[in-house]
Amino acid sequence: MSDSLPSDVIQAIAISNAKSIGEQPAILANLALAQQIFNQNMQQQIALSQQQAMNQVQMAATAKSIAMIDNCKNQDTIDQLTRDIEKLIRDMDMMQNRRSPAG
């Protein structure tokens, strides 16, 4: 048979195939790790994007509230609002202190 390969070529192909099969689990593990890292990175980017959007909403709400208070001409109402907010914060602190475990 003139179309058959020499035995050393056949042996080299067999060794190469065996080596490829032996390396396959490591390659697949690396691919799985790369995919996991990519997914985690995407989740962090989404979380960051959502946080930035919430910060923008919070900033807009704060700016609108400040503008409304600044445009208010009734100082008595502003003083009452300030007292109400202070009372609300004190009440929230008391509730938080009651809920936290003692020691």
Backbone as a chain_set.jsonl record, in Angstrom:
{"seq": "MSDSLPSDVIQAIAISNAKSIGEQPAILANLALAQQIFNQNMQQQIALSQQQAMNQVQMAATAKSIAMIDNCKNQDTIDQLTRDIEKLIRDMDMMQNRRSPAG", "coords": {"N": [[0.828, -1.184, 0.0], [0.772, 1.973, -1.074], [-0.351, 4.305, -0.198], [-0.412, 4.393, 2.546], [0.545, 5.726, 5.72], [3.765, 6.415, 7.163], [4.991, 4.605, 10.01], [6.061, 6.145, 12.118], [4.86, 8.624, 11.696], [2.176, 8.005, 12.086], [2.324, 7.272, 14.773], [3.078, 9.747, 15.881], [0.8, 11.261, 15.316], [-1.073, 9.874, 16.868], [-0.033, 10.344, 19.443], [-0.29, 13.113, 19.542], [-3.091, 13.364, 19.385], [-3.813, 12.054, 21.76], [-2.637, 13.768, 23.595], [-4.111, 16.111, 23.116], [-6.658, 15.272, 23.9], [-6.132, 14.84, 26.573], [-5.636, 17.439, 27.456], [-8.058, 18.665, 27.176], [-10.028, 18.78, 29.374], [-8.861, 20.782, 31.014], [-8.886, 22.984, 29.316], [-11.644, 23.297, 28.945], [-12.366, 23.864, 31.579], [-11.075, 26.308, 31.919], [-12.504, 27.846, 30.059], [-15.045, 27.768, 31.241], [-14.522, 29.122, 33.635], [-13.805, 31.627, 32.611], [-16.259, 32.388, 31.503], [-17.818, 32.544, 33.821], [-16.528, 34.638, 35.177], [-17.007, 36.692, 33.35], [-19.832, 36.833, 33.491], [-20.178, 37.626, 36.173], [-18.935, 40.114, 36.108], [-20.67, 41.463, 34.361], [-23.0, 41.49, 35.943], [-22.15, 43.147, 38.018], [-21.751, 45.516, 36.608], [-24.372, 46.081, 35.837], [-25.558, 46.446, 38.35], [-24.138, 48.706, 39.193], [-24.966, 50.55, 37.276], [-27.698, 50.712, 37.877], [-27.522, 51.809, 40.444], [-26.391, 54.286, 39.864], [-28.482, 55.41, 38.393], [-30.444, 55.576, 40.391], [-29.178, 57.383, 42.087], [-29.241, 59.675, 40.497], [-32.0, 60.126, 40.355], [-32.498, 60.589, 43.058], [-30.96, 62.896, 43.447], [-32.3, 64.684, 41.765], [-34.81, 64.771, 43.011], [-34.094, 65.85, 45.478], [-33.111, 68.346, 44.67], [-35.447, 69.464, 43.608], [-37.031, 69.548, 45.909], [-35.569, 71.34, 47.482], [-35.758, 73.617, 45.887], [-38.502, 74.056, 46.046], [-38.803, 74.625, 48.774], [-37.169, 76.844, 48.959], [-38.551, 78.651, 47.397], [-40.721, 79.118, 48.921], [-42.498, 81.491, 50.739], [-43.435, 81.755, 53.233], [-42.298, 81.89, 56.311], [-43.034, 80.833, 58.792], [-44.251, 78.423, 58.124], [-42.08, 77.044, 57.054], [-40.467, 76.831, 59.346], [-42.126, 75.207, 60.921], [-42.164, 72.91, 59.34], [-39.473, 72.19, 59.535], [-39.317, 71.566, 62.277], [-41.095, 69.391, 62.325], [-39.713, 67.557, 60.727], [-37.406, 67.161, 62.277], [-38.582, 65.96, 64.524], [-39.572, 63.642, 63.354], [-37.161, 62.381, 62.638], [-36.055, 61.957, 65.195], [-38.0, 60.189, 66.23], [-37.634, 58.04, 64.488], [-35.026, 57.3, 65.186], [-35.455, 56.47, 67.831], [-37.129, 54.26, 67.393], [-35.386, 52.63, 65.969], [-33.425, 52.169, 67.91], [-34.903, 50.693, 69.733], [-35.372, 48.364, 68.308], [-32.855, 47.269, 67.89], [-30.726, 44.66, 69.102], [-30.014, 44.21, 72.558], [-26.902, 44.196, 73.617]], "CA": [[0.0, 0.0, 0.0], [1.582, 3.17, -1.203], [-1.023, 5.451, 0.416], [-0.353, 4.31, 4.008], [1.512, 6.636, 6.34], [4.834, 5.74, 7.913], [4.609, 4.307, 11.397], [6.416, 7.245, 13.017], [3.84, 9.667, 11.52], [0.977, 7.498, 12.765], [2.587, 7.373, 16.207], [3.052, 11.17, 16.231], [-0.615, 11.669, 15.305], [-1.708, 9.265, 18.037], [0.445, 11.074, 20.626], [-0.907, 14.444, 19.491], [-4.503, 13.194, 19.738], [-3.89, 11.735, 23.189], [-2.306, 14.992, 24.325], [-5.262, 17.012, 22.983], [-7.732, 14.749, 24.755], [-5.716, 15.055, 27.96], [-5.714, 18.866, 27.788], [-9.415, 19.167, 26.982], [-10.687, 19.221, 30.613], [-8.296, 22.055, 31.469], [-9.391, 24.028, 28.414], [-13.058, 23.51, 29.278], [-12.42, 24.529, 32.885], [-10.712, 27.71, 31.689], [-13.639, 28.498, 29.398], [-16.112, 27.934, 32.232], [-14.1, 30.189, 34.541], [-13.91, 32.891, 31.875], [-17.687, 32.715, 31.404], [-18.262, 32.936, 35.157], [-15.978, 35.977, 35.427], [-17.754, 37.609, 32.486], [-21.178, 37.006, 34.052], [-20.075, 38.415, 37.4], [-18.628, 41.477, 35.688], [-21.905, 42.045, 33.826], [-23.89, 41.751, 37.075], [-21.644, 44.326, 38.722], [-22.018, 46.687, 35.774], [-25.808, 46.355, 35.93], [-25.803, 47.009, 39.683], [-23.595, 50.064, 39.194], [-25.851, 51.371, 36.446], [-28.921, 50.951, 38.652], [-27.185, 52.72, 41.536], [-26.227, 55.618, 39.278], [-29.818, 55.91, 38.058], [-31.103, 55.959, 41.644], [-28.526, 58.608, 42.559], [-29.758, 60.785, 39.703], [-33.373, 60.382, 40.812], [-32.398, 61.182, 44.389], [-30.459, 64.261, 43.298], [-33.373, 65.496, 41.185], [-35.833, 64.967, 44.042], [-33.537, 66.782, 46.466], [-33.076, 69.681, 44.059], [-36.829, 69.95, 43.515], [-37.471, 69.869, 47.272], [-34.885, 72.573, 47.899], [-36.354, 74.72, 45.128], [-39.838, 74.322, 46.602], [-38.634, 75.274, 50.08], [-36.583, 78.163, 48.717], [-39.589, 79.519, 46.835], [-41.766, 79.345, 49.922], [-42.332, 82.807, 51.354], [-44.02, 81.712, 54.567], [-41.25, 81.401, 57.208], [-43.644, 80.007, 59.84], [-44.449, 77.084, 57.563], [-40.754, 76.423, 56.959], [-40.061, 76.473, 60.706], [-42.937, 74.059, 61.333], [-41.664, 71.771, 58.573], [-38.193, 71.817, 60.142], [-39.619, 70.888, 63.551], [-41.695, 68.09, 62.01], [-38.649, 66.664, 60.243], [-36.578, 66.811, 63.435], [-39.349, 65.004, 65.335], [-39.593, 62.389, 62.608], [-35.835, 61.761, 62.771], [-35.944, 61.46, 66.576], [-38.856, 59.005, 66.342], [-36.984, 56.938, 63.772], [-33.894, 56.866, 66.013], [-35.983, 55.707, 68.975], [-37.592, 52.963, 66.889], [-34.194, 51.857, 65.62], [-32.786, 51.749, 69.16], [-35.737, 49.648, 70.325], [-35.264, 47.139, 67.517], [-31.512, 46.687, 67.951], [-30.574, 43.785, 70.267], [-29.244, 44.779, 73.675], [-25.703, 43.512, 74.029]], "C": [[0.873, 1.248, 0.0], [0.951, 4.381, -0.526], [-1.01, 5.38, 1.941], [0.768, 5.203, 4.531], [2.608, 5.84, 7.034], [4.439, 5.594, 9.381], [4.969, 5.437, 12.353], [5.429, 8.411, 12.892], [2.558, 9.253, 12.233], [1.145, 7.611, 14.271], [2.539, 8.833, 16.663], [1.62, 11.69, 16.27], [-1.328, 11.118, 16.532], [-1.302, 9.997, 19.317], [-0.203, 12.453, 20.689], [-2.38, 14.376, 19.88], [-4.664, 12.914, 21.225], [-3.607, 12.974, 24.031], [-3.477, 15.977, 24.279], [-6.412, 16.572, 23.878], [-7.397, 14.976, 26.221], [-5.836, 16.51, 28.386], [-7.139, 19.412, 27.743], [-10.11, 19.565, 28.29], [-10.165, 20.556, 31.131], [-8.797, 23.204, 30.606], [-10.846, 24.339, 28.734], [-13.214, 24.207, 30.624], [-12.068, 26.003, 32.742], [-11.842, 28.475, 31.014], [-14.781, 28.747, 30.38], [-15.773, 29.054, 33.208], [-14.208, 31.549, 33.861], [-15.365, 33.328, 31.757], [-18.233, 33.182, 32.745], [-17.768, 34.346, 35.495], [-16.726, 37.016, 34.597], [-19.142, 37.889, 33.057], [-21.151, 37.863, 35.313], [-19.785, 39.879, 37.076], [-19.883, 42.168, 35.156], [-22.885, 42.371, 34.95], [-23.446, 42.991, 37.834], [-21.892, 45.595, 37.918], [-23.493, 47.073, 35.828], [-26.132, 46.987, 37.273], [-25.3, 48.447, 39.764], [-24.483, 51.009, 38.396], [-27.143, 51.7, 37.188], [-28.663, 51.926, 39.79], [-27.025, 54.139, 41.01], [-27.58, 56.224, 38.918], [-30.551, 56.362, 39.313], [-30.484, 57.232, 42.211], [-29.026, 59.822, 41.789], [-31.181, 61.139, 40.114], [-33.351, 61.073, 42.165], [-31.925, 62.633, 44.302], [-31.544, 65.179, 42.737], [-34.459, 65.779, 42.215], [-35.355, 65.955, 45.098], [-33.523, 68.203, 45.916], [-34.474, 70.274, 43.974], [-37.344, 70.35, 44.891], [-36.847, 71.175, 47.751], [-35.477, 73.774, 47.171], [-37.729, 75.075, 45.679], [-39.732, 75.051, 47.937], [-38.1, 76.69, 49.893], [-37.623, 79.152, 48.185], [-40.706, 79.829, 47.824], [-41.49, 80.662, 50.648], [-42.838, 82.835, 52.794], [-43.011, 81.08, 55.532], [-41.825, 80.527, 58.317], [-43.847, 78.573, 59.353], [-43.116, 76.342, 57.456], [-40.271, 75.988, 58.34], [-40.828, 75.256, 61.199], [-42.466, 72.795, 60.61], [-40.346, 71.269, 59.155], [-38.414, 71.074, 61.448], [-40.211, 69.505, 63.305], [-40.637, 67.091, 61.536], [-37.745, 66.236, 61.394], [-37.284, 65.785, 64.312], [-39.38, 63.639, 64.651], [-38.256, 61.655, 62.729], [-35.633, 61.211, 64.18], [-36.775, 60.197, 66.762], [-38.228, 57.804, 65.638], [-35.792, 56.41, 64.561], [-34.371, 56.03, 67.19], [-36.455, 54.332, 68.522], [-36.41, 52.062, 66.55], [-33.499, 51.339, 66.876], [-33.585, 50.658, 69.844], [-35.572, 48.321, 69.606], [-33.901, 46.482, 67.634], [-31.375, 45.854, 69.221], [-29.662, 44.418, 71.315], [-28.107, 43.841, 74.038], [-25.432, 42.252, 73.355]], "O": [[1.605, 1.525, 0.95], [1.631, 5.382, -0.297], [-1.573, 6.27, 2.578], [1.791, 5.403, 3.876], [2.382, 4.703, 7.448], [3.649, 6.376, 9.909], [4.24, 5.667, 13.318], [5.183, 9.114, 13.871], [1.928, 10.068, 12.908], [0.212, 8.002, 14.972], [2.005, 9.121, 17.734], [1.264, 12.469, 17.153], [-2.107, 11.83, 17.167], [-2.144, 10.241, 20.181], [-0.615, 12.907, 21.756], [-2.868, 15.23, 20.621], [-5.549, 13.471, 21.874], [-4.255, 13.203, 25.053], [-3.799, 16.606, 25.287], [-7.057, 17.392, 24.531], [-8.283, 15.271, 27.023], [-6.109, 16.791, 29.554], [-7.391, 20.515, 28.228], [-10.743, 20.62, 28.319], [-10.938, 21.373, 31.632], [-9.1, 24.282, 31.119], [-11.239, 25.505, 28.789], [-14.097, 25.048, 30.789], [-12.693, 26.855, 33.374], [-12.108, 29.626, 31.361], [-15.408, 29.806, 30.357], [-16.642, 29.848, 33.568], [-14.657, 32.516, 34.476], [-15.67, 34.513, 31.897], [-19.027, 34.121, 32.797], [-18.52, 35.153, 36.042], [-17.041, 38.099, 35.091], [-19.579, 39.039, 33.104], [-22.007, 38.728, 35.498], [-20.337, 40.779, 37.71], [-20.128, 43.333, 35.469], [-23.534, 43.416, 34.917], [-24.279, 43.797, 38.249], [-22.208, 46.638, 38.49], [-23.826, 48.257, 35.86], [-26.891, 47.953, 37.339], [-25.966, 49.308, 40.339], [-24.719, 52.144, 38.811], [-27.625, 52.832, 37.135], [-29.501, 52.783, 40.07], [-27.477, 55.092, 41.646], [-27.798, 57.419, 39.116], [-31.205, 57.405, 39.312], [-31.197, 58.073, 42.759], [-29.215, 60.889, 42.374], [-31.528, 62.316, 40.211], [-34.093, 62.027, 42.396], [-32.44, 63.498, 45.011], [-31.691, 66.317, 43.182], [-34.972, 66.896, 42.288], [-36.123, 66.8, 45.557], [-33.881, 69.151, 46.616], [-34.663, 71.461, 44.241], [-38.017, 71.371, 45.031], [-37.521, 72.012, 48.353], [-35.676, 74.83, 47.772], [-38.083, 76.25, 45.769], [-40.487, 75.988, 48.198], [-38.524, 77.619, 50.58], [-37.573, 80.343, 48.492], [-41.535, 80.706, 47.581], [-40.376, 80.905, 51.111], [-42.68, 83.838, 53.49], [-42.883, 79.856, 55.567], [-41.174, 79.574, 58.744], [-43.632, 77.623, 60.105], [-43.043, 75.146, 57.739], [-39.725, 74.894, 58.488], [-40.249, 74.369, 61.827], [-42.382, 71.728, 61.218], [-40.129, 70.061, 59.255], [-37.768, 70.057, 61.7], [-39.866, 68.55, 64.0], [-40.672, 65.917, 61.907], [-37.359, 65.07, 61.476], [-36.654, 64.843, 64.792], [-39.229, 62.606, 65.303], [-38.231, 60.437, 62.905], [-35.095, 60.116, 64.343], [-36.315, 59.237, 67.381], [-38.287, 56.682, 66.142], [-35.567, 55.2, 64.603], [-33.772, 55.005, 67.514], [-36.203, 53.338, 69.204], [-36.442, 50.862, 66.821], [-33.036, 50.199, 66.905], [-33.003, 49.777, 70.477], [-35.627, 47.263, 70.234], [-33.791, 45.264, 67.493], [-31.836, 46.26, 70.288], [-28.673, 45.074, 70.989], [-28.318, 42.816, 74.686], [-24.428, 41.6, 73.645]]}, "num_chains": 1, "name": "protein.A"}
